[in-house]
Structures are given as structure tokens and as C-alpha cells.
């Protein structure tokens, strides 16, 4: 178990145009007793998709029926997948030092950080932008802010959600829509003036 994530990147309040959107699927909610079963990242340059990375990950435990139902990822689908030691290196090589964008991205980053540190003694120190914080700021009266609910509210198609690469696409669509929101623009400008 990883006690501290001392070298984790910092949360940014900005709207970068060059970034990687990241998402994972897991067997549960905590890195200490759950495993990654899928990793995806999509690279954007000037807000346009330029490349992608996606892999299943073979866990050391069976995937529960609940997770199979939620994600559509079965034990058979991951049977011949790389283990986390190999998959996490492929992910790190893909994202390099890009800013990472994700929805409730700390969840994903904590799993990825712990896997990279645990397997290879390397820290995932990329700075990151959390699109959930944009949704909270732009839609203060909208109570349930899960990625699929926000996508539905913004009329962004969310079919295929809970698979890592599709979730990256949905997250990017939300990000690009919300970065044009007046509240978000003002919030980012205020933080830039404050030097945050």
C-alpha cells in the first residue's frame, strides 16, 4: 500500500489546449484492495485528437459480476492482457510529461500513481486538470455531477460509458464544452491573476 503520494503532480485551474485525457476501469474503489483492468489515454494537440493508447490489464483477482455488468469487461476479455507492470509502463511512455485531464481524475491518478510506484519505483508527477471541478463551477444547481449525468445534461452522447477509451472521449467533450462557459472563463482568469 502506498502511504503518501509525495511526487504527485499539482491540480491546475486552467484550460490547456494540449493534453492527454485519461481514464481507467477498476475492480473496486480503492487502490489498496482493487486493481486496474483497463487504461486509456487520448492525446490532444490544439484541442484535436492526435493519438490514443488503450489496454486491458490482467488483474490478480477475478472481476466481480457487478464490475462485469458495469463495464462490460469480462474475465475472458482480460485473460491474455498484459499485467499491470507492463501496462503501466506503456501508459507512462504514452503520456510522457503531458498535462493530464480527467473526470474526478484523482481517482484515476491515485491508482496509476500507486501502480507505477509499486511496480517500478517511478512517480507519476504530471500536473492535471479535473473536469469535475469545472462541472461544479459551471453547473452549481445541477446536483448529480457524475460524468454521464453531466454529459446527458449537456446533450453529449454518453453511449458506451464505463469503458476507458469511451469515457476519455466523453470527458473531452465535456471539457471542451465547459471551457467556453462564462463562469469557467472567469474562474480560470481569477486564479491566473492570483498566481495559482
N, C-alpha and C positions, 0 to 999 in steps of 0.2 A: 504494500500500500504506500502511495506517495503522500507524505505528510504535508509538504509545502510545495508550492509551485513558484519558487523564488524568481525564476527567469522567464516566467510567462510574460508575453507582450502586454502592452497597455491598451486600454479601451480608448478609442478615438471618437470624438464627436466632429465628424467631417463627412463630406460626400466625395470620396475619391472616384476617379474615372477609370483608374487602372487597379485591378484587384482580383482575388480569387474568391469565389463563393464556395463554401464548404458545408457538407452535411454528412452525418453518419447515421447508421441504424445500429441498434444495440440489443442485447438480450435483456436489459433492465435499465434502471435509472442511475445507478452509482458505479463509478469506475472500480471501486474496491471489491464489488462482488458481481459485476456484469462484464460482458465482453462486446467488443465491436464486431459486427457481422457484415457491414458494408461501409465503404468510404467513397465519397465522390467529391470532386472539386472541378469547378469550371473557371477558366481564366478569361478575364475581360480586359480589353485594352480600348481606351476611349469609349467605354460602355458597350463595346461589341464583343461577342464571344469569339475567342481565337483558338481555344484548345480545351480539352477536358481529360479528366482522369477518373476512372471508376473501377472498383474491385470489390468482389465479395471477400470476406475474411472467414477462414475456418475457425470456429470457436472450440475451446476445450470442453464445452458442455453442450448438451442438446438444447436446441431452440424450443422454447415452450410453445404450446398451441396458441396462447394469447398473442405472442410476438409473430408467429406464422400468420395468424389471422390479420393482425395489424399491418404488417409489412408485405406480406406475400412472399417472404423469404423462407424457404423450407430447409430442413436439414440436408436434403438431397442436393439443393442448389449450392450449398457451401462445402459439400463433401470433398471436392477436389480443389478448393480455393487455397490461395497461399495463407500461411499462418500470419498472425499479427506482426511478427518480427520482420517478415518480408514485405507485407503490405504497408506498414508504417514508413518504411524507407522509401518505397515508391511514391507515397503521398508527399513525404518531405522533399524528395527530389523534384516533384512537380511544383509545389507551391513556392519553393525557394524562399525568398525574403519578401514576397508579396504581402500587402495588406489583406487580411482575411475578413470576409464578410459572411455573416450567417444570421439565422433567426434564433434568438435565445442561444447565441453562439457559445456562451460559456459552457453549456452542457457538452457540446461537441469538443471544444478546446480542452476541457479537463480530461476527457477520455483520450484524446490524441496526445496531449502532453504526457500523461502518465504512461501511455504505451511506448512512446518514443524514448522517454527517460528510462523506463523499466527494461526495455529490450536492448537499448543501445547506449544508454548513459548520455543522451543528447537532449537538449531542451528545445521545445517548440516556442520560440520567442517572438513570433510575428505579432505586430500590432493588429488590432481588429476593430471592426465596426459591428455593433449589434442592431440589426434591423428591428428587433422587438422594441428597443428604446425609441426608434423613430415612430413606430406604430403607437406607442403610448403617448408620445408627444403630439402626433398629428391627429389621433382619434381618441381624445380624452374621455369622451362619453360612451365609447364603444367598449363594453365591459369585457367580453371574452376575446382575448387577443392571441389565440393560437394562430399559427401561420395559415392554416386552411380557412379559418373563420375570417381573418383579415383579407385573405385573397378573395374569398367569396364576397365580402363587403365591397371590395374594390372592383368587383366583376373581372377578376383574374382567374382564368380556368385553373382548377386545382385537381383535376382528374389525374390519378396516378400518384397522389401524395403518399408519403411514408415509404418511398424508395428514394435513396440518397440523391441520385442524379436529378430526378424529377423535383425533389424538394429544393435543390440548388436553383433550378430554373424558376420555380415559384418564388423563392426568396429574392432572386434577382429582379423579377418583375415587380414585386412589392417595393424593393429598394428603389428602383428607377422611377416608379410612380411617386413614392413618398418624398424622394429628394427634391421634387418640384413643388412640394407643399409649402405654403407660406410660413406656417408655424415652424417647419423644419428649417427652412432657409434662415429665419430669424434666430432660431436656437443655435444653429451652427455659427452664424455670424457673431452672436453674443459670446460664445465660447472661444472663438478665434480672437476676439478683442481682449478677452480676459486671459489669453495666453494658455488656455487649457488644451 
